[in-house]
């Protein structure tokens, strides 16, 4: 069973930075793609950034140039460096890990970490 634990969320002022971290249990991390999503007040979960098992990254347009996703396979960790934070970045951020099978993909989610950006 894979478990994901996020940390790093906080209340910060606009313009500041935060680093979110997600640690995965189990032994699938190095061969799995991963991502960060956020749940806004509108109750919609949007993708923020993704990273493949080989390190290819994608970003939502709203965070390009400000956020950086990275992974450390030796530590089973995926991180999200967030710079120049804006009030609209306020959300609960979730880590996702994707395990591929012949029949499809199994998604694992963490419990989330709250990021609040004040103006």
C-alpha positions as CSV (number, residue, x, y, z in Angstrom):
1,X,0.0,0.0,0.0
2,X,1.4,3.4,-1.0
3,X,0.9,6.4,1.3
4,X,1.7,10.0,0.5
5,X,2.4,12.6,3.1
6,X,2.6,16.3,2.2
7,X,4.1,19.0,4.2
8,X,5.2,22.6,3.9
9,X,2.0,24.5,3.6
10,X,1.7,27.7,5.5
11,X,0.2,31.2,5.7
12,X,2.5,33.7,3.8
13,X,2.3,37.1,2.3
14,X,2.1,37.7,-1.4
15,X,5.5,37.7,-3.1
16,X,6.9,35.2,-0.7
17,X,8.0,31.6,-1.3
18,X,7.1,28.2,0.0
19,X,8.4,24.7,-0.6
20,X,6.0,21.8,-0.5
21,X,7.3,18.3,0.0
22,X,5.6,14.9,-0.5
23,X,7.1,11.7,0.8
24,X,5.9,8.3,-0.6
25,X,6.0,5.0,1.1
26,X,6.5,1.7,-0.7
27,X,8.8,0.8,-3.6
28,X,7.0,2.2,-6.7
29,X,8.1,5.8,-6.5
30,X,11.1,5.7,-8.9
31,X,9.0,4.2,-11.7
32,X,5.9,6.4,-11.2
33,X,4.9,9.8,-12.5
34,X,3.9,12.3,-9.9
35,X,2.2,15.6,-9.7
36,X,0.8,18.4,-7.5
37,X,-2.8,19.5,-7.7
38,X,-4.7,22.1,-5.8
39,X,-8.3,22.3,-4.5
40,X,-9.7,25.8,-4.8
41,X,-12.6,27.3,-3.0
42,X,-14.7,26.5,-6.0
43,X,-14.2,22.9,-5.0
44,X,-12.4,22.0,-8.2
45,X,-9.1,20.1,-8.2
46,X,-6.7,21.5,-10.8
47,X,-3.3,20.3,-11.9
48,X,-0.5,22.5,-10.9
49,X,2.6,20.6,-12.1
50,X,3.6,17.1,-13.1
51,X,6.8,15.2,-13.5
52,X,7.4,11.9,-15.2
53,X,9.6,9.1,-13.9
54,X,12.4,10.4,-16.1
55,X,12.0,14.0,-15.0
56,X,10.0,15.6,-17.7
57,X,7.8,18.4,-16.3
58,X,4.7,20.2,-17.2
59,X,3.0,23.3,-15.5
60,X,-0.3,25.0,-15.5
61,X,-0.1,28.3,-17.3
62,X,-0.9,30.2,-14.1
63,X,2.2,29.0,-12.4
64,X,4.8,28.8,-15.2
65,X,7.9,30.7,-14.3
66,X,7.0,30.8,-10.6
67,X,6.7,27.1,-9.5
68,X,9.2,24.3,-10.0
69,X,8.5,20.6,-9.5
70,X,11.3,18.2,-8.8
71,X,11.8,14.7,-7.5
72,X,14.4,12.8,-5.5
73,X,14.0,9.1,-6.2
74,X,16.6,8.2,-3.5
75,X,14.3,9.8,-0.9
76,X,10.9,8.9,-2.5
77,X,10.2,12.6,-2.5
78,X,8.5,15.0,-4.9
79,X,8.7,18.7,-4.1
80,X,7.1,21.9,-5.4
81,X,9.0,25.1,-5.0
82,X,6.6,28.1,-5.2
83,X,8.0,31.6,-5.7
84,X,6.3,34.9,-6.1
85,X,3.1,33.6,-4.5
86,X,-0.2,35.4,-5.2
87,X,-3.4,35.4,-3.3
88,X,-5.0,33.3,-6.1
89,X,-2.5,30.5,-5.2
90,X,-4.4,30.0,-2.0
91,X,-5.6,26.4,-2.0
92,X,-5.1,23.0,-0.5
93,X,-2.3,21.3,-2.4
94,X,-2.3,17.6,-3.0
95,X,0.4,15.2,-4.1
96,X,-0.4,12.5,-6.6
97,X,1.5,9.4,-7.6
98,X,0.6,7.2,-10.6
99,X,1.4,3.6,-10.8
100,X,1.0,2.1,-14.3
101,X,-0.3,-1.4,-15.0
102,X,-1.1,-3.3,-18.2
103,X,-4.8,-2.6,-17.5
104,X,-4.4,1.1,-16.7
105,X,-3.2,3.5,-14.0
106,X,-3.8,3.5,-10.3
107,X,-3.7,7.0,-8.7
108,X,-2.6,7.6,-5.1
109,X,-3.3,10.8,-3.2
110,X,-2.1,12.4,-0.1
111,X,-4.2,14.3,2.5
112,X,-3.1,17.7,1.3
113,X,-1.4,20.7,2.8
114,X,-2.9,24.1,3.0
115,X,-1.3,27.1,1.4
116,X,-2.8,30.5,2.2
117,X,-1.4,33.7,0.6
118,X,-2.5,37.0,2.0
119,X,-2.4,40.2,0.0
